[in-house]
Amino acid sequence: MTADICRFGLKEHFDFREVHMEVMEPISNIHRAIKESVTPAVLELEETGLINSFHFIFQNDLLLRLSSDDWDAKDDKIRKVLEKHGIPPEFHEMYELPKDHFGGEEGILLCYNNMESNSRLIMGLLDLKDEYNEELDEKLDHLVYSHWVHNLYIQYGINNILQVQYEFKDSLYWIVSLLRAHGDKPQLVEILSKVVREMRRQAELLESQLLPNPFQQEPGRED
């Protein structure tokens, strides 16, 4: 690497293998799988030195990605821990992140560090949720994304106005991407149509508040 990220406590050596967990929505099922299977498995794998990194992400299945410094010696032991916690011990080919989309090799390493950090935050959040009632749980679910992303933006030095621009462009990008990939699914199209209609409604409200009305007569002026 061109920079020594290890001095910041970040990792720069990964050798991932991927496990697929079939988890059906709603989100509560995903949370249950993370809390009851993924979390105890990861903690045991780390405590016994079998893995040196991990992260999980939900893409149709719950994908658990494990990195080890010696798969030849530790493969069987890792599989046994997974099976113990109800996780299928079969490894699948992992999607390789395109370097040109992530700023090269350095960007990919930072991405993997970020995904591990986010996974730990989610594990901690789901552990804390047991302490709250359902009403507060809903508030946490609603706030978690906006707060985490906002904090990351301002830590990096991006002000609120720039954040609005970036997140708006990001939302449009994902709408277009979903339509390109799954435009033949009526249910998805209907959901995205509702989102676009709501965006249009909110945009019209904002225009009425932010932009001057060219047809409004100035005070004290008579034509």
Secondary structure, DSSP 4 states (H G I P E B T S, - for coil): --S-GGGGT------EEEEEE---SSHHHHHHHIIIIIHHHHHHHHHTT--SEEEEEESSSEEEEEE-S-HHHHHHHHHHHHHHTT----EEPPPPPPGGGTTHHHHHHHHHHHHHHHHHHHHHHHHHGGGS-HHHHHHHHHHHHHHHHHHHHHHHT--HHHHHHHHHHHHHHHHHHHHHHHTT-HHHHHHHHHHHHHHHHHHHHHHHHHS--TTSPPTT---
